[in-house]
């Protein structure tokens, strides 16, 4: 009689459990979430390149559009002629005075001044031969404050530019792949939390 009662007790004790995924699977899913968040943080810290920049700081709305060898990867090569279009709009009543500058290695190679009254707009173009490798920057400076900037890398030859573009494309692919992993990890996190929130189910034999 005691043996039968003991066996029944074991069956009842062993019948307690969580519905859905096991705690081990939950732990794995949560680990995936942590790793994904870490990777996404690194991605956003790295940032994306683009040939288009816009801002409206200090009452001056400015848009910089670059026409270089690769605006996506932000790459050009030495002795190539690059063109830049800058649109400026004064959005406040006070006048805006400043310059559109093109610099390399902290040296200004081209500069165009502008004066805008209330509500006025201006369209400035810069055409420049890139006679030096390194980081070039187009920036809008108004009333002594830098309100917008776009930087890109100039390499010695087209071969190096093509290689840099290939590297950027590869990195971009992995960025998108990690974004998909991030989305899946969020789904996994939701499933695991929902599973943990369910009360244990008792199955009586």
KOLMIBA-8547 format. One line per field, with one value per atom (N, C-alpha, C): residue in three letters; x, y, z; chain. Coordinates in steps of 0.2 Angstrom, whole numbers, always signed. Layout:
BEGIN
res: ALA; ...
px: X; ...
py: Y; ...
pz: Z; ...
chain: A; ...
***
This chain:
BEGIN
res: UNK; UNK; UNK; UNK; UNK; UNK; UNK; UNK; UNK; UNK; UNK; UNK; UNK; UNK; UNK; UNK; UNK; UNK; UNK; UNK; UNK; UNK; UNK; UNK; UNK; UNK; UNK; UNK; UNK; UNK; UNK; UNK; UNK; UNK; UNK; UNK; UNK; UNK; UNK; UNK; UNK; UNK; UNK; UNK; UNK; UNK; UNK; UNK; UNK; UNK; UNK; UNK; UNK; UNK; UNK; UNK; UNK; UNK; UNK; UNK; UNK; UNK; UNK; UNK; UNK; UNK; UNK; UNK; UNK; UNK; UNK; UNK; UNK; UNK; UNK; UNK; UNK; UNK; UNK; UNK; UNK; UNK; UNK; UNK; UNK; UNK; UNK; UNK; UNK; UNK; UNK; UNK; UNK; UNK; UNK; UNK; UNK; UNK; UNK; UNK; UNK; UNK; UNK; UNK; UNK; UNK; UNK; UNK; UNK; UNK; UNK; UNK; UNK; UNK; UNK; UNK; UNK; UNK; UNK; UNK; UNK; UNK; UNK; UNK; UNK; UNK; UNK; UNK; UNK; UNK; UNK; UNK; UNK; UNK; UNK; UNK; UNK; UNK; UNK; UNK; UNK; UNK; UNK; UNK; UNK; UNK; UNK; UNK; UNK; UNK; UNK; UNK; UNK; UNK; UNK; UNK; UNK; UNK; UNK; UNK; UNK; UNK; UNK; UNK; UNK; UNK; UNK; UNK; UNK; UNK; UNK; UNK; UNK; UNK; UNK; UNK; UNK; UNK; UNK; UNK; UNK; UNK; UNK; UNK; UNK; UNK; UNK; UNK; UNK; UNK; UNK; UNK; UNK; UNK; UNK; UNK; UNK; UNK; UNK; UNK; UNK; UNK; UNK; UNK; UNK; UNK; UNK; UNK; UNK; UNK; UNK; UNK; UNK; UNK; UNK; UNK; UNK; UNK; UNK; UNK; UNK; UNK; UNK; UNK; UNK; UNK; UNK; UNK; UNK; UNK; UNK; UNK; UNK; UNK; UNK; UNK; UNK; UNK; UNK; UNK; UNK; UNK; UNK; UNK; UNK; UNK; UNK; UNK; UNK; UNK; UNK; UNK; UNK; UNK; UNK; UNK; UNK; UNK; UNK; UNK; UNK; UNK; UNK; UNK; UNK; UNK; UNK; UNK; UNK; UNK; UNK; UNK; UNK; UNK; UNK; UNK; UNK; UNK; UNK; UNK; UNK; UNK; UNK; UNK; UNK; UNK; UNK; UNK; UNK; UNK; UNK; UNK; UNK; UNK; UNK; UNK; UNK; UNK; UNK; UNK; UNK; UNK; UNK; UNK; UNK; UNK; UNK; UNK; UNK; UNK; UNK; UNK; UNK; UNK; UNK; UNK; UNK; UNK; UNK; UNK; UNK; UNK; UNK; UNK; UNK; UNK; UNK; UNK; UNK; UNK; UNK; UNK; UNK; UNK; UNK; UNK; UNK; UNK; UNK; UNK; UNK; UNK; UNK; UNK; UNK; UNK; UNK; UNK; UNK; UNK; UNK; UNK; UNK; UNK; UNK; UNK; UNK; UNK; UNK; UNK; UNK; UNK; UNK; UNK; UNK; UNK; UNK; UNK; UNK; UNK; UNK; UNK; UNK; UNK; UNK; UNK; UNK; UNK; UNK; UNK; UNK; UNK; UNK; UNK; UNK; UNK; UNK; UNK; UNK; UNK; UNK; UNK; UNK; UNK; UNK; UNK; UNK; UNK; UNK; UNK; UNK; UNK; UNK; UNK; UNK; UNK; UNK; UNK; UNK; UNK; UNK; UNK; UNK; UNK; UNK; UNK; UNK; UNK; UNK; UNK; UNK; UNK; UNK; UNK; UNK; UNK; UNK; UNK; UNK; UNK; UNK; UNK; UNK; UNK; UNK; UNK; UNK; UNK; UNK; UNK; UNK; UNK; UNK; UNK; UNK; UNK; UNK; UNK; UNK; UNK; UNK; UNK; UNK; UNK; UNK; UNK; UNK; UNK; UNK; UNK; UNK; UNK; UNK; UNK; UNK; UNK; UNK; UNK; UNK; UNK; UNK; UNK; UNK; UNK; UNK; UNK; UNK; UNK; UNK; UNK; UNK; UNK; UNK; UNK; UNK; UNK; UNK; UNK; UNK; UNK; UNK; UNK; UNK; UNK; UNK; UNK; UNK; UNK; UNK; UNK; UNK; UNK; UNK; UNK; UNK; UNK; UNK; UNK; UNK; UNK; UNK; UNK; UNK; UNK; UNK; UNK; UNK; UNK; UNK; UNK; UNK; UNK; UNK; UNK; UNK; UNK; UNK; UNK; UNK; UNK; UNK; UNK; UNK; UNK; UNK; UNK; UNK; UNK; UNK; UNK; UNK; UNK; UNK; UNK; UNK; UNK; UNK; UNK; UNK; UNK; UNK; UNK; UNK; UNK; UNK; UNK; UNK; UNK; UNK; UNK; UNK; UNK; UNK; UNK; UNK; UNK; UNK; UNK; UNK; UNK; UNK; UNK; UNK; UNK; UNK; UNK; UNK; UNK; UNK; UNK; UNK; UNK; UNK; UNK; UNK; UNK; UNK; UNK; UNK; UNK; UNK; UNK; UNK; UNK; UNK; UNK; UNK; UNK; UNK; UNK; UNK; UNK; UNK; UNK; UNK; UNK; UNK; UNK; UNK; UNK; UNK; UNK; UNK; UNK; UNK
px: +4; +0; +4; +10; +14; +18; +20; +24; +19; +13; +8; +7; +7; +6; +12; +18; +24; +25; +23; +24; +19; +13; +8; +11; +14; +17; +23; +27; +32; +29; +24; +21; +18; +15; +12; +18; +23; +29; +32; +33; +36; +32; +25; +21; +21; +24; +24; +29; +28; +32; +29; +33; +31; +29; +24; +22; +26; +27; +31; +39; +43; +50; +53; +58; +61; +66; +67; +72; +78; +81; +88; +87; +81; +80; +79; +76; +75; +81; +86; +92; +96; +96; +99; +96; +90; +87; +89; +89; +91; +98; +102; +109; +110; +106; +105; +103; +99; +96; +102; +106; +111; +116; +118; +123; +121; +115; +112; +112; +110; +110; +117; +122; +129; +131; +130; +132; +128; +122; +118; +121; +123; +127; +133; +137; +143; +141; +136; +134; +132; +128; +126; +132; +137; +142; +147; +147; +151; +147; +141; +137; +137; +133; +132; +135; +138; +140; +135; +135; +130; +133; +130; +132; +127; +123; +118; +118; +118; +118; +114; +109; +105; +104; +104; +103; +99; +97; +93; +96; +102; +104; +105; +104; +106; +101; +96; +91; +93; +98; +100; +99; +95; +94; +99; +103; +108; +108; +108; +109; +115; +119; +125; +124; +125; +124; +131; +134; +140; +140; +144; +144; +152; +153; +160; +159; +165; +166; +161; +160; +155; +152; +146; +143; +141; +139; +137; +142; +148; +154; +158; +157; +161; +168; +169; +176; +177; +182; +184; +192; +195; +202; +205; +212; +216; +216; +216; +215; +209; +204; +197; +194; +189; +186; +179; +178; +172; +168; +161; +157; +152; +151; +146; +141; +135; +129; +127; +127; +125; +119; +113; +107; +107; +106; +105; +99; +95; +89; +89; +89; +88; +81; +80; +74; +72; +76; +75; +75; +73; +73; +80; +84; +91; +95; +100; +104; +108; +110; +115; +121; +127; +133; +138; +141; +145; +149; +151; +155; +154; +154; +155; +162; +165; +172; +173; +178; +181; +188; +189; +195; +198; +205; +208; +214; +215; +220; +221; +215; +214; +217; +217; +219; +213; +211; +205; +208; +205; +207; +201; +196; +190; +186; +183; +179; +175; +168; +163; +159; +159; +155; +148; +144; +136; +134; +129; +125; +118; +114; +107; +102; +98; +93; +87; +82; +77; +73; +72; +69; +72; +78; +82; +85; +86; +89; +95; +100; +105; +107; +110; +112; +119; +124; +131; +134; +138; +141; +149; +152; +159; +162; +166; +170; +177; +180; +187; +190; +197; +201; +204; +203; +205; +213; +217; +224; +228; +225; +228; +224; +227; +223; +222; +217; +216; +208; +206; +199; +198; +193; +191; +184; +183; +176; +173; +167; +163; +159; +160; +156; +153; +148; +144; +145; +148; +150; +146; +142; +138; +139; +140; +141; +146; +151; +157; +155; +149; +147; +147; +150; +149; +142; +138; +131; +130; +134; +133; +140; +141; +147; +146; +150; +150; +158; +160; +167; +167; +173; +174; +181; +183; +190; +192; +198; +201; +207; +208; +213; +217; +223; +228; +225; +221; +220; +213; +210; +204; +204; +209; +210; +208; +212; +210; +203; +201; +194; +189; +190; +186; +186; +192; +193; +189; +190; +186; +179; +176; +169; +167; +171; +170; +170; +174; +174; +168; +166; +160; +154; +153; +148; +147; +153; +154; +151; +154; +152; +144; +142; +135; +130; +133; +129; +128; +134; +134; +130; +130; +125; +118; +116; +109; +108; +112; +112; +111; +115; +114; +108; +105; +99; +93; +94; +89; +89; +96; +97; +94; +95; +92; +84; +81; +74; +72; +75; +73; +75; +80; +81; +76; +73; +67; +61; +60; +55; +56; +62; +64; +63; +65; +65; +57; +53; +46; +43; +45; +43; +45; +51; +54; +51; +50; +47; +39; +36; +29; +29; +34; +34; +35; +40; +42; +36; +32; +26; +20; +20; +15; +16; +10; +11; +12; +15; +16; +9; +9; +3; +4; -1; -1; -5; -1; -5; -6; -12; -13; -14; -11; -11; -16
py: -6; +0; +6; +6; +12; +13; +7; +7; +10; +8; +11; +19; +21; +28; +32; +28; +32; +33; +28; +28; +33; +34; +39; +46; +47; +53; +55; +50; +52; +54; +51; +53; +60; +61; +68; +73; +72; +76; +77; +72; +73; +76; +77; +79; +87; +90; +98; +100; +105; +108; +114; +117; +123; +121; +124; +123; +127; +125; +129; +127; +131; +130; +128; +125; +123; +129; +129; +134; +134; +129; +129; +133; +132; +135; +143; +144; +151; +155; +151; +154; +155; +150; +151; +157; +158; +163; +170; +170; +177; +178; +173; +174; +177; +175; +177; +185; +186; +193; +198; +196; +200; +201; +196; +196; +201; +200; +204; +211; +213; +220; +223; +219; +221; +222; +218; +219; +225; +226; +232; +238; +238; +244; +246; +241; +242; +244; +242; +244; +251; +253; +260; +265; +263; +267; +268; +262; +263; +268; +267; +272; +270; +273; +272; +278; +277; +282; +284; +291; +293; +299; +300; +306; +312; +312; +317; +319; +325; +327; +333; +334; +340; +341; +347; +350; +356; +358; +365; +369; +367; +370; +378; +381; +389; +393; +390; +394; +394; +390; +389; +382; +381; +375; +373; +368; +367; +360; +359; +352; +351; +346; +345; +339; +339; +333; +333; +327; +326; +322; +323; +320; +317; +311; +309; +302; +298; +292; +287; +287; +283; +286; +289; +293; +288; +282; +277; +275; +273; +271; +277; +283; +289; +288; +287; +285; +289; +292; +295; +294; +295; +294; +300; +300; +306; +309; +315; +319; +318; +315; +315; +322; +325; +331; +329; +332; +330; +337; +336; +342; +341; +347; +347; +352; +351; +355; +357; +363; +365; +370; +368; +372; +375; +382; +385; +389; +389; +393; +396; +402; +406; +405; +402; +401; +405; +410; +415; +422; +426; +433; +437; +434; +437; +435; +439; +437; +432; +428; +422; +424; +424; +425; +419; +417; +411; +409; +403; +400; +393; +391; +384; +382; +378; +376; +369; +368; +361; +361; +356; +355; +348; +348; +341; +342; +338; +338; +345; +347; +354; +360; +359; +364; +366; +372; +374; +375; +371; +372; +375; +376; +380; +383; +389; +392; +397; +397; +402; +405; +412; +415; +416; +417; +418; +423; +427; +431; +430; +428; +427; +431; +435; +439; +434; +437; +433; +429; +423; +419; +418; +420; +420; +413; +411; +404; +406; +401; +401; +394; +394; +387; +388; +384; +385; +378; +379; +373; +374; +368; +368; +362; +364; +359; +359; +353; +353; +347; +348; +342; +340; +333; +330; +329; +334; +333; +330; +327; +324; +319; +313; +308; +309; +306; +308; +309; +312; +313; +320; +321; +328; +329; +336; +337; +344; +343; +349; +351; +358; +360; +367; +368; +374; +377; +383; +387; +393; +395; +401; +404; +411; +414; +411; +408; +405; +398; +395; +389; +384; +378; +373; +370; +370; +368; +362; +360; +354; +352; +346; +343; +336; +335; +329; +327; +321; +319; +313; +312; +306; +305; +299; +297; +297; +300; +300; +295; +291; +286; +287; +284; +286; +284; +279; +276; +273; +272; +269; +262; +258; +251; +251; +256; +256; +259; +263; +265; +259; +255; +250; +245; +244; +239; +242; +248; +251; +250; +251; +250; +243; +238; +231; +230; +233; +232; +235; +240; +244; +239; +237; +232; +226; +223; +217; +219; +225; +227; +228; +231; +233; +227; +221; +215; +212; +212; +210; +214; +220; +225; +223; +222; +220; +213; +208; +202; +202; +207; +207; +211; +215; +218; +213; +208; +202; +198; +197; +193; +197; +203; +207; +207; +207; +206; +199; +194; +188; +187; +190; +190; +193; +198; +202; +197; +194; +189; +183; +181; +175; +178; +184; +187; +187; +189; +189; +182; +178; +171; +168; +169; +167; +170; +176; +180; +177; +176; +174; +167; +163; +156; +156; +160; +161; +164; +168; +171; +166; +161; +156; +152; +151; +147; +139; +136; +129; +125; +120; +116; +109; +107; +101; +96; +90; +85; +79; +77; +72; +65; +60; +54; +49
pz: +0; +0; +0; +4; +5; -2; -5; -11; -17; -17; -22; -21; -14; -13; -15; -13; -15; -22; -26; -34; -36; -33; -35; -34; -28; -26; -31; -33; -38; -45; -47; -53; -53; -47; -46; -46; -42; -42; -48; -52; -59; -64; -63; -68; -68; -63; -63; -68; -72; -77; -80; -84; -88; -94; -97; -104; -108; -114; -119; -119; -120; -120; -113; -113; -106; -104; -97; -95; -98; -101; -104; -111; -114; -121; -119; -114; -112; -111; -107; -106; -112; -117; -123; -127; -127; -131; -128; -121; -118; -119; -120; -122; -129; -133; -140; -140; -136; -136; -133; -128; -126; -131; -134; -139; -145; -147; -153; -151; -145; -142; -143; -140; -140; -148; -152; -159; -162; -161; -163; -161; -154; -152; -155; -157; -161; -168; -171; -178; -178; -173; -173; -171; -167; -165; -172; -176; -182; -187; -188; -192; -199; -203; -210; -214; -220; -224; -229; -231; -235; -239; -245; -249; -248; -243; -242; -234; -233; -226; -225; -220; -219; -212; -210; -203; -203; -198; -197; -191; -189; -182; -183; -178; -177; -182; -184; -188; -196; -197; -204; -207; -211; -214; -220; -219; -224; -227; -233; -236; -240; -239; -243; -247; -254; -258; -262; -261; -264; -271; -275; -282; -282; -279; -279; -282; -282; -285; -282; -276; -272; -266; -267; -262; -256; -258; -253; -248; -251; -247; -245; -247; -245; -247; -254; -256; -263; -264; -270; -271; -277; -278; -280; -279; -280; -288; -288; -295; -298; -295; -298; -296; -301; -299; -296; -290; -286; -286; -286; -286; -279; -277; -271; -271; -270; -270; -263; -261; -254; -255; -252; -252; -245; -244; -238; -238; -232; -231; -224; -223; -217; -214; -209; -206; -200; -198; -193; -196; -191; -193; -194; -190; -189; -196; -198; -204; -202; -207; -207; -211; -208; -212; -211; -216; -215; -221; -221; -227; -228; -234; -236; -237; -233; -234; -236; -240; -242; -239; -234; -231; -232; -231; -231; -226; -221; -216; -213; -211; -207; -212; -218; -223; -227; -228; -232; -239; -243; -250; -255; -252; -256; -251; -252; -247; -251; -250; -253; -247; -247; -242; -244; -239; -240; -235; -237; -232; -234; -229; -230; -225; -228; -224; -222; -218; -216; -222; -221; -226; -233; -233; -240; -240; -247; -248; -253; -253; -258; -260; -266; -268; -271; -267; -269; -271; -277; -279; -279; -277; -277; -281; -286; -290; -288; -286; -284; -286; -289; -290; -283; -282; -276; -276; -275; -276; -270; -266; -260; -257; -255; -252; -244; -241; -234; -234; -228; -226; -228; -233; -235; -232; -231; -227; -230; -232; -234; -228; -226; -220; -221; -217; -217; -211; -211; -205; -205; -199; -199; -192; -193; -187; -182; -185; -181; -179; -180; -178; -184; -183; -189; -188; -193; -193; -197; -201; -205; -208; -209; -212; -216; -221; -224; -225; -223; -224; -228; -232; -236; -237; -239; -239; -247; -248; -254; -254; -259; -259; -265; -266; -271; -278; -279; -286; -286; -292; -293; -290; -291; -288; -281; -277; -270; -268; -272; -271; -272; -278; -279; -273; -270; -265; -259; -257; -252; -252; -259; -260; -259; -261; -260; -252; -248; -241; -238; -240; -238; -239; -245; -247; -243; -241; -237; -230; -227; -221; -220; -226; -226; -226; -230; -230; -223; -219; -212; -207; -209; -205; -206; -212; -213; -210; -210; -208; -200; -197; -190; -188; -192; -191; -191; -195; -196; -189; -187; -181; -175; -175; -170; -169; -175; -175; -173; -175; -173; -165; -163; -156; -151; -154; -151; -150; -156; -156; -151; -151; -146; -139; -138; -131; -129; -133; -132; -130; -134; -133; -127; -125; -119; -113; -113; -107; -106; -112; -111; -108; -110; -108; -100; -98; -91; -87; -90; -86; -85; -89; -88; -82; -78; -72; -73; -69; -70; -70; -75; -76; -72; -68; -65; -69; -71; -75; -70; -69; -64; -68; -66; -69; -65
chain: A; A; A; A; A; A; A; A; A; A; A; A; A; A; A; A; A; A; A; A; A; A; A; A; A; A; A; A; A; A; A; A; A; A; A; A; A; A; A; A; A; A; A; A; A; A; A; A; A; A; A; A; A; A; A; A; A; A; A; A; A; A; A; A; A; A; A; A; A; A; A; A; A; A; A; A; A; A; A; A; A; A; A; A; A; A; A; A; A; A; A; A; A; A; A; A; A; A; A; A; A; A; A; A; A; A; A; A; A; A; A; A; A; A; A; A; A; A; A; A; A; A; A; A; A; A; A; A; A; A; A; A; A; A; A; A; A; A; A; A; A; A; A; A; A; A; A; A; A; A; A; A; A; A; A; A; A; A; A; A; A; A; A; A; A; A; A; A; A; A; A; A; A; A; A; A; A; A; A; A; A; A; A; A; A; A; A; A; A; A; A; A; A; A; A; A; A; A; A; A; A; A; A; A; A; A; A; A; A; A; A; A; A; A; A; A; A; A; A; A; A; A; A; A; A; A; A; A; A; A; A; A; A; A; A; A; A; A; A; A; A; A; A; A; A; A; A; A; A; A; A; A; A; A; A; A; A; A; A; A; A; A; A; A; A; A; A; A; A; A; A; A; A; A; A; A; A; A; A; A; A; A; A; A; A; A; A; A; A; A; A; A; A; A; A; A; A; A; A; A; A; A; A; A; A; A; A; A; A; A; A; A; A; A; A; A; A; A; A; A; A; A; A; A; A; A; A; A; A; A; A; A; A; A; A; A; A; A; A; A; A; A; A; A; A; A; A; A; A; A; A; A; A; A; A; A; A; A; A; A; A; A; A; A; A; A; A; A; A; A; A; A; A; A; A; A; A; A; A; A; A; A; A; A; A; A; A; A; A; A; A; A; A; A; A; A; A; A; A; A; A; A; A; A; A; A; A; A; A; A; A; A; A; A; A; A; A; A; A; A; A; A; A; A; A; A; A; A; A; A; A; A; A; A; A; A; A; A; A; A; A; A; A; A; A; A; A; A; A; A; A; A; A; A; A; A; A; A; A; A; A; A; A; A; A; A; A; A; A; A; A; A; A; A; A; A; A; A; A; A; A; A; A; A; A; A; A; A; A; A; A; A; A; A; A; A; A; A; A; A; A; A; A; A; A; A; A; A; A; A; A; A; A; A; A; A; A; A; A; A; A; A; A; A; A; A; A; A; A; A; A; A; A; A; A; A; A; A; A; A; A; A; A; A; A; A; A; A; A; A; A; A; A; A; A; A; A; A; A; A; A; A; A; A; A; A; A; A; A; A; A; A; A; A; A; A; A; A; A; A; A; A; A; A; A; A; A; A; A; A; A; A; A; A; A; A; A; A; A; A; A; A; A; A; A; A; A; A; A; A; A; A; A; A; A
***
